[in-house]
Amino acid sequence: MSNKNLFAKEAIAQIPKILTLMDRNVHSPTYGCCDRNFWHYKIIDFPSGMAQEFVLPLALAYDTDLPNNPFYRQRIVPQWVEAGILYAARSAHKDGSCDDYFPYERAAGAAAFSLLACIDSYTLLKLNNPIALQFFTKRANWLAKHHESGRLTNHQALIVFCFELLSNLLQTFQWDRAKVQRLERVLAWQSSEGWFQEYEGCDPGYHTLTISCLARIYQLKPDIRIKEALIKAIELAAQFVHPDGSYGGEYTSRNTYNYFPHGFELVGQWFPDALRINDAFLVGLANGLAPCYSDDHIIGHHTWNYLLAWRDFVPQRPLSQSRPTGRIWLPEAKILIDRYQGTSEDKGDKGDKGDKGDKGDKGDKGDKGDKGDKGDKGDKGDNYELYLALNKGGTFKLFRNNQLIASDTQFSLLVKEGKKIKNAVGHLVGNYAIALEQNKITIQGQLGWAKQKQMTPANLMILRIVMLGFGRFFSNLIRKLLQKVLIVGKKDAPFWFQRQLFWENGKLQIIDELKAQNWENVIAADIGCDRTSIYVVMSRTFQIGQLQPEWNFTEEVKQLAPGESLKLERYF
């Protein structure tokens, strides 16, 4: 099987689940609905508009001539696709908008994703349905007028792309002004470092989705500004493909492992360096390092993007290049990448058994240390790659000789406050004190309280009453309030940390120190590989690197007296 077919094989494997999520009974009142929780389980009272995005993976599977693809040219598949498009129209609000997580939400992301899927599917299968065309126009008009809260560049790029596709389909200029306005926003939200804003910073995963949208827009309507933006974006994305072929993770602004390959194939037609990025990712895909996207809400995104990457795969690939060494510091993103190539002088040792703890001043009891591993008995030329988020308290991933050896999401404490158990964490986006030196990096700041708000029957009833009352008229205000509660912002917890990282003689040494006025209420403490808490749809998916066990130091914390500090040392 060629590397190209890996994309299609991964995607086709998801089609049976997508069809399970879809009501395929032509005699059913919800025929074409792709939200199984609504039409089958009946555990929610409205269908998610985002789910209708699933029509595009179905249309592409129908058109994918791959050995052992059971869906290729099956005549019933276009019928299901058309039913899905018509259900999107039937379930939309009168203004063309749709909901995703709560009624009258009028979610721009769900509206844009599903509209893109419907238009692309309609065009690909050469459908002819006036009701569908009327729906496309109504939804595009709503998107042209609606401006969601929060800076999510991928949504803006999706909307521009919808306008471009629909303008071509209907041969109209009616959305030209809206296209210009949204495109200006996308370009304005691109950092000088090349990344696009996603909530509180740089998320390389959603960055690749924005690349995919811009690449198709550029394909339809070349624009030198889009071309320049794409080159900067591609060069930035190249830095986040890990040496094992994995991509992104907990050190990014939205904690995603997303990787959308299609745009790299399109850009690779005129900028071959983009193809090297996909080739590196394909190595990880072949080795099972892609995350799991088989969630009812997010299974569609990568499925259609993988199938498009297969369809537009560039056969002539550039030669691979050796990975660069040295430091890359992105001061706007506050992400640092250190690539260290060992020399013959770095002879290694038999492993560091850890430090028994520095009792230090003021009674620091320290830590018994990390037993480390057995080390390398003199391996010459070991290479290390460190991906470090200084805006997230020093959350990092560390690779040695192209293998992940550490994934760290900073301190995580369970703290009892009255009858409540709260989680104080070090991975939240914040303004931390940072000091960068050639062989030493220091991050200081406070832990923050993890956002762990759960829905209860009472909360759901209140939300329903609010949305069915005045909320339907102020859906964007409700969305903004929910973003503050669930996603953005950091409320400080009464714990202060300092993380220091040192490169010395081919080793990375990490010294963590945590201070508190009172330790009595701390009931558990550790550092894990996936102790993240941000609530965004594509975060907290499973990836094989998360099999690493946590480093638990609850017992050490219980021995601390008021005012004492915890000190931990590790060597890699």
C-alpha positions in Angstrom: 0.0 0.0 0.0 1.4 3.4 -1.0 1.7 6.2 1.6 -1.0 8.0 -0.3 -3.5 5.2 0.4 -2.9 5.5 4.2 -5.1 8.6 4.1 -7.9 6.9 2.4 -7.6 3.7 4.4 -7.9 5.6 7.7 -10.9 7.6 6.4 -12.8 4.7 4.8 -12.6 2.8 8.1 -14.7 5.6 9.7 -17.6 5.4 7.2 -19.5 2.5 8.8 -19.7 4.5 12.1 -20.8 7.6 10.2 -23.6 5.6 8.5 -24.5 4.2 11.9 -24.9 7.8 13.2 -27.2 8.5 10.2 -30.9 7.8 10.0 -31.1 5.9 6.6 -34.7 4.9 6.8 -36.5 6.7 4.0 -39.8 6.3 5.8 -38.6 7.9 9.0 -39.5 11.5 9.9 -35.8 12.1 10.6 -34.5 10.5 7.4 -31.1 12.0 6.8 -30.4 13.2 10.3 -26.8 12.3 11.4 -27.3 12.9 15.1 -28.0 9.4 16.5 -28.5 10.9 20.0 -31.5 12.8 18.7 -33.2 10.5 16.1 -32.4 7.1 17.7 -31.6 7.4 21.4 -33.9 10.4 21.9 -31.8 11.7 24.8 -31.6 15.2 23.5 -34.4 17.5 22.3 -32.8 19.0 19.2 -30.4 17.7 16.5 -26.8 19.0 16.3 -26.4 20.9 13.0 -22.7 20.0 13.0 -23.6 16.4 12.4 -24.8 17.1 8.9 -21.2 17.6 8.0 -21.1 13.8 7.6 -22.5 14.0 4.1 -19.1 15.0 2.8 -17.2 11.9 4.0 -20.0 9.8 2.4 -19.8 11.7 -0.9 -16.0 11.4 -1.0 -16.1 7.7 -0.1 -18.5 7.1 -3.0 -15.9 8.8 -5.3 -12.8 7.1 -3.9 -11.5 4.3 -6.1 -9.5 2.4 -3.6 -9.1 -1.4 -3.4 -11.5 -2.9 -0.9 -13.6 0.3 -0.6 -17.1 -1.1 -0.4 -18.8 2.3 -0.8 -17.2 3.1 -4.2 -20.0 3.9 -6.7 -22.7 2.3 -4.6 -25.9 3.9 -6.0 -27.6 4.3 -2.6 -24.8 6.5 -1.2 -25.8 9.6 -3.2 -29.4 9.1 -2.0 -28.2 9.2 1.6 -26.0 12.3 0.9 -29.0 14.1 -0.6 -31.1 13.1 2.4 -28.5 14.5 4.7 -28.4 17.8 2.9 -32.2 18.1 2.9 -32.3 17.3 6.6 -29.8 20.1 7.2 -32.2 22.4 5.5 -35.3 21.0 7.3 -33.7 21.2 10.8 -32.2 24.7 10.4 -33.8 27.8 11.9 -35.8 30.1 9.7 -32.8 32.4 9.2 -30.6 29.4 8.0 -28.6 29.0 11.2 -28.3 25.8 13.2 -27.5 24.7 16.8 -24.7 22.5 18.1 -24.8 22.1 21.9 -27.9 23.9 23.1 -31.1 25.2 21.4 -31.1 28.6 19.7 -27.3 28.6 20.0 -26.9 29.6 16.3 -23.4 28.2 16.1 -21.2 29.7 13.4 -18.8 26.8 13.4 -21.5 24.2 13.0 -23.2 26.3 10.3 -20.0 26.7 8.4 -18.7 23.2 8.6 -22.0 21.7 7.6 -22.6 24.2 4.8 -19.1 23.5 3.4 -19.9 19.8 3.5 -23.3 20.2 1.8 -22.0 22.4 -1.0 -19.0 20.3 -1.7 -21.1 17.1 -1.7 -23.8 18.6 -3.9 -21.2 19.7 -6.4 -19.2 16.5 -6.4 -22.2 14.3 -6.9 -23.8 16.7 -9.5 -27.1 16.8 -7.6 -30.0 18.9 -8.8 -32.3 20.0 -6.0 -33.8 23.6 -5.8 -34.6 23.1 -2.1 -30.9 22.5 -1.3 -29.9 25.5 -3.3 -32.3 27.7 -1.5 -31.0 26.4 1.8 -27.4 27.1 0.8 -28.3 30.7 0.0 -30.2 31.3 3.2 -27.4 29.9 5.4 -24.7 31.9 3.5 -26.7 35.0 4.0 -26.9 34.3 7.8 -23.1 33.7 8.0 -22.5 36.9 6.1 -24.3 38.9 8.8 -23.3 36.9 11.9 -20.1 37.6 13.8 -19.3 35.1 16.6 -17.5 35.9 19.8 -13.9 34.7 20.2 -11.1 34.6 17.8 -11.2 31.3 15.9 -9.5 31.9 12.6 -10.4 28.5 11.2 -14.1 29.4 11.4 -13.5 32.6 9.5 -11.5 30.7 6.8 -14.3 28.1 6.5 -16.8 30.9 6.0 -14.8 32.5 3.2 -14.4 29.1 1.6 -18.2 28.5 1.8 -18.8 31.9 0.1 -16.3 31.0 -2.7 -17.8 27.6 -3.3 -21.3 28.8 -3.4 -20.5 31.8 -5.6 -19.0 29.4 -8.1 -22.0 27.0 -7.9 -24.6 29.7 -8.3 -22.5 32.0 -10.5 -23.2 35.0 -8.3 -21.3 37.9 -6.8 -23.7 38.5 -3.9 -21.2 37.5 -1.2 -18.1 39.3 -2.6 -18.2 42.0 0.0 -18.6 39.4 2.8 -15.7 37.4 1.4 -13.4 40.4 1.4 -14.4 41.3 4.9 -13.8 37.8 6.3 -10.6 37.2 4.4 -9.2 40.5 5.8 -10.0 39.2 9.2 -8.2 35.9 8.6 -5.1 37.6 7.3 -5.2 40.1 10.2 -5.3 37.3 12.7 -2.2 35.7 11.4 0.8 36.3 13.6 4.1 37.6 12.2 5.4 34.2 13.2 3.0 32.5 10.8 0.3 31.0 13.1 -3.4 31.9 13.2 -5.1 33.0 16.4 -7.2 30.3 18.1 -8.8 31.6 21.3 -5.8 32.4 23.5 -2.9 31.7 21.2 -1.3 29.3 18.8 -2.8 25.9 18.1 -0.8 24.1 15.4 -3.7 21.7 14.9 -6.5 24.1 14.0 -3.7 26.0 12.1 -3.6 23.1 9.6 -7.4 23.4 9.1 -7.0 27.1 8.3 -4.2 26.1 5.8 -6.6 23.6 4.1 -9.3 26.3 3.7 -6.9 28.9 2.4 -5.3 26.5 0.0 -8.6 25.7 -1.6 -9.6 29.4 -1.7 -6.3 30.1 -3.4 -6.9 27.2 -5.8 -10.3 28.8 -6.8 -9.2 32.4 -6.8 -5.4 33.1 -6.7 -4.4 36.0 -4.5 -0.8 37.0 -3.8 -1.7 37.8 -0.1 -3.2 34.3 0.4 -0.1 32.8 -1.2 2.3 34.7 1.1 0.1 33.8 4.1 0.2 30.1 3.2 4.0 30.1 2.8 4.4 31.6 6.3 1.8 29.2 7.7 3.5 26.1 6.1 6.9 27.1 7.4 5.5 27.4 10.9 3.6 24.1 10.7 6.8 22.3 9.7 8.2 23.1 13.1 5.5 21.1 14.9 5.8 17.7 13.2 7.6 15.7 15.9 10.5 13.4 15.0 8.2 10.3 15.4 5.6 11.8 13.0 3.1 12.8 15.6 1.8 16.4 15.7 0.7 18.9 18.3 -0.6 18.0 21.7 -1.1 19.4 25.2 1.5 22.3 24.8 -0.7 24.1 22.2 -3.4 26.7 23.0 -6.3 24.3 22.4 -4.6 21.1 23.4 -5.3 19.4 20.0 -3.5 16.8 18.1 -5.4 17.8 14.9 -3.7 17.5 11.6 -5.5 18.3 8.4 -3.3 17.2 5.4 -5.3 18.3 2.4 -4.0 21.9 2.3 -0.4 20.6 2.2 -1.0 18.6 -0.9 -2.6 21.6 -2.7 0.2 24.0 -1.6 2.7 21.3 -2.4 1.9 21.7 -6.1 3.8 25.0 -6.1 5.7 24.9 -2.8 7.2 21.4 -2.5 8.3 21.9 1.2 4.6 21.5 2.1 4.8 17.9 0.9 7.7 17.0 3.2 5.4 17.9 6.2 2.7 15.4 5.0 5.4 12.8 4.3 6.6 13.2 7.9 3.1 12.9 9.3 2.4 9.8 7.1 5.3 8.1 9.0 3.5 8.7 12.2 0.1 7.6 10.7 1.7 4.4 9.5 3.0 3.7 13.1 -0.3 4.3 14.8 0.6 7.7 16.2 -2.5 9.7 15.0 -5.0 10.4 17.8 -8.5 8.9 17.9 -11.1 11.1 16.3 -14.0 8.5 16.5 -16.2 10.6 18.6 -19.8 11.2 17.5 -19.2 14.9 17.2 -15.8 15.1 15.6 -15.4 12.0 13.4 -16.3 13.9 10.3 -13.6 16.6 10.1 -10.5 14.4 9.5 -12.4 11.8 7.5 -13.3 14.2 4.7 -9.9 16.0 4.9 -8.0 12.7 4.6 -10.1 11.7 1.6 -9.4 15.0 -0.1 -5.6 14.6 0.6 -5.8 11.1 -1.0 -7.6 12.6 -4.1 -5.2 15.4 -4.6 -2.0 13.6 -3.6 1.0 14.9 -5.5 2.8 11.9 -6.9 6.2 13.5 -7.3 7.6 14.0 -3.8 10.7 16.0 -2.7 13.5 14.2 -1.0 13.4 14.2 2.8 15.7 16.5 4.6 17.6 16.1 7.9 15.9 17.7 10.8 17.3 21.1 11.9 19.1 21.6 15.1 19.2 24.6 17.4 16.6 26.7 19.1 13.4 28.2 17.7 11.7 30.7 20.0 8.3 32.1 19.0 7.9 35.1 21.4 4.3 35.8 20.3 3.1 32.2 20.7 5.5 31.8 23.7 6.4 28.3 22.4 10.0 27.2 22.4 11.5 24.3 20.4 15.0 23.1 21.3 16.6 20.5 19.0 19.9 19.3 20.5 22.2 17.0 18.6 24.6 15.1 20.9 28.3 14.9 20.1 31.0 12.3 20.8 31.8 14.2 24.0 28.3 13.4 25.3 29.1 9.8 26.4 26.1 9.2 28.5 26.1 7.3 31.7 24.4 4.3 33.3 21.4 6.4 34.3 20.8 8.9 37.0 19.0 7.5 40.1 17.7 10.9 41.0 18.3 13.4 43.7 17.3 12.4 47.2 16.1 15.9 47.7 17.5 19.2 48.7 16.5 20.1 52.2 17.5 23.6 51.3 16.7 26.8 53.1 13.4 27.3 55.0 13.0 23.6 55.5 12.4 22.5 52.0 12.1 18.7 52.3 12.7 18.2 48.7 11.8 15.0 47.0 13.2 11.5 46.9 14.0 12.0 43.3 13.2 10.3 40.0 14.8 6.9 39.6 15.3 7.7 36.0 16.1 5.0 33.6 19.1 2.8 33.0 20.4 5.4 30.6 22.6 5.0 27.5 25.9 3.4 28.1 27.8 5.9 26.0 25.6 6.2 22.9 27.2 8.8 20.7 25.1 11.4 18.9 21.8 11.1 20.8 19.4 13.7 19.6 16.7 15.5 21.7 13.8 17.6 20.7 11.9 19.7 23.3 8.6 21.3 22.6 7.9 23.8 25.5 4.9 26.1 26.1 6.1 29.0 28.2 2.6 30.5 28.2 1.2 27.2 29.8 3.5 27.0 32.7 6.2 25.0 31.0 4.0 22.1 29.6 6.3 20.1 27.3 7.0 17.1 25.2 10.5 15.6 25.0 11.8 13.3 22.3 15.1 11.3 22.3 16.3 9.6 19.2 13.0 10.2 17.5 11.0 8.6 20.4 8.7 10.3 22.9 10.3 9.9 26.4 8.3 12.5 28.4 5.1 14.3 28.1 4.4 16.7 30.9 1.4 18.9 31.6 2.7 20.5 34.8 1.6 20.2 38.4 -1.9 18.9 39.1 -3.3 19.0 42.7 -6.6 17.9 44.1 -7.5 20.4 46.8 -10.4 20.1 49.3 -12.3 23.3 49.9 -15.2 22.7 52.3 -17.3 19.9 50.7 -15.8 20.5 47.2 -12.8 18.9 45.6 -11.1 21.3 43.2 -8.2 20.8 40.8 -5.3 23.3 40.8 -3.2 23.0 37.7 -0.2 24.5 36.0 -1.1 24.1 32.3 -3.5 27.0 31.9 -2.7 29.8 29.5 -1.4 32.8 31.5 1.2 35.5 31.8 4.1 33.8 33.5 7.5 35.2 34.4 10.0 33.8 31.8 13.7 33.9 31.7 15.6 32.4 28.7 19.3 31.7 28.7 21.3 29.6 26.3 21.3 26.5 28.5 18.7 27.4 31.1 15.0 28.2 30.9 12.9 29.4 33.9 9.2 29.8 34.2 7.5 31.2 37.3 3.9 31.8 38.3 0.8 30.6 40.0 -1.3 27.5 39.4 -4.9 28.1 38.3 -8.2 26.4 39.0 -9.1 23.9 36.3 -12.5 24.6 34.6 -14.5 21.5 35.6 -18.0 22.8 35.4 -20.5 20.0 34.8 -24.1 20.2 33.6 -26.7 19.1 36.1 -30.5 18.7 35.5 -31.0 22.0 37.1 -28.3 23.7 35.0 -29.8 22.2 31.8 -33.3 23.3 32.8 -32.1 26.9 33.4 -30.2 26.9 30.1 -33.2 25.7 28.3 -35.5 28.3 29.9 -33.0 31.1 29.2 -32.6 30.0 25.5 -36.2 29.5 24.9 -36.9 32.9 26.4 -34.7 35.9 25.8 -31.6 33.9 25.0 -32.7 33.1 21.4 -32.3 36.8 20.7 -28.9 37.1 22.3 -27.2 33.7 21.4 -23.8 35.3 20.9 -23.9 36.8 24.4 -24.7 33.4 25.9 -21.9 31.9 23.8 -19.5 34.5 25.1 -20.5 33.9 28.7 -20.1 30.1 28.3 -16.7 30.6 26.7 -15.6 32.5 29.9 -16.9 29.8 32.1 -15.6 26.8 30.2 -12.7 27.8 28.0 -10.8 31.1 28.4 -9.4 32.9 31.3 -7.4 31.7 34.4 -8.4 32.1 38.0 -5.3 31.9 40.3 -5.0 29.1 42.9 -2.9 29.7 46.1 0.1 27.7 44.9 3.3 29.2 43.4 5.6 27.3 41.1 9.0 27.6 39.5 10.2 25.3 36.7 13.8 25.3 35.5 15.2 23.4 32.6 18.9 23.0 32.0 20.9 21.5 29.2 24.2 20.1 30.3 26.5 17.5 28.9 23.9 16.0 26.7 21.3 15.8 29.5 18.1 17.7 30.3 17.7 18.5 33.9 14.3 19.7 35.2 13.9 21.2 38.7 10.3 21.9 39.8 9.5 23.8 42.9 6.0 24.3 44.4 5.2 26.6 47.3 2.0 27.0 49.4 1.1 28.6 52.6 -0.9 25.6 53.7 -0.6 22.0 52.4 -3.3 20.5 54.6 -6.1 20.6 52.1 -4.0 18.9 49.3 -5.2 15.3 49.0 -3.4 14.3 45.8 -0.5 15.6 43.7 1.2 14.5 40.5 2.5 15.4 37.1 0.8 13.6 34.3 1.1 13.5 30.5 -2.5 14.6 29.9 -3.7 16.6 32.9 -5.5 19.1 30.7 -8.8 20.7 31.4 -9.6 23.2 28.6 -13.0 22.6 27.1 -12.8 22.7 23.3 -14.3 20.1 21.0 -11.1 18.6 19.6 -9.1 18.6 22.8 -8.5 15.6 25.2 -8.6 13.0 22.4 -6.6 9.8 23.0 -3.1 9.5 21.5 -0.7 6.6 22.1 1.8 8.9 23.9 -0.7 9.2 26.7 0.1 5.7 27.9 2.9 7.2 30.0 2.2 6.8 33.7 1.9 9.9 36.0 4.6 10.9 38.4 2.8 10.8 41.8 4.2 12.6 44.8 1.2 12.8 47.1 3.2 11.2 50.0 5.9 13.8 49.7 3.3 16.6 49.9 1.7 15.1 53.0 5.1 15.4 54.8 5.4 19.1 54.2 4.8 21.6 57.0 3.0 24.9 56.4 5.3 27.3 54.5 7.6 24.5 53.2 8.3 23.9 49.6 8.2 20.9 47.4 11.2 20.4 45.2 11.5 17.8 42.4 14.4 17.0 40.2 14.5 14.9 37.0 17.2 14.0 34.5 16.7 12.9 30.9 
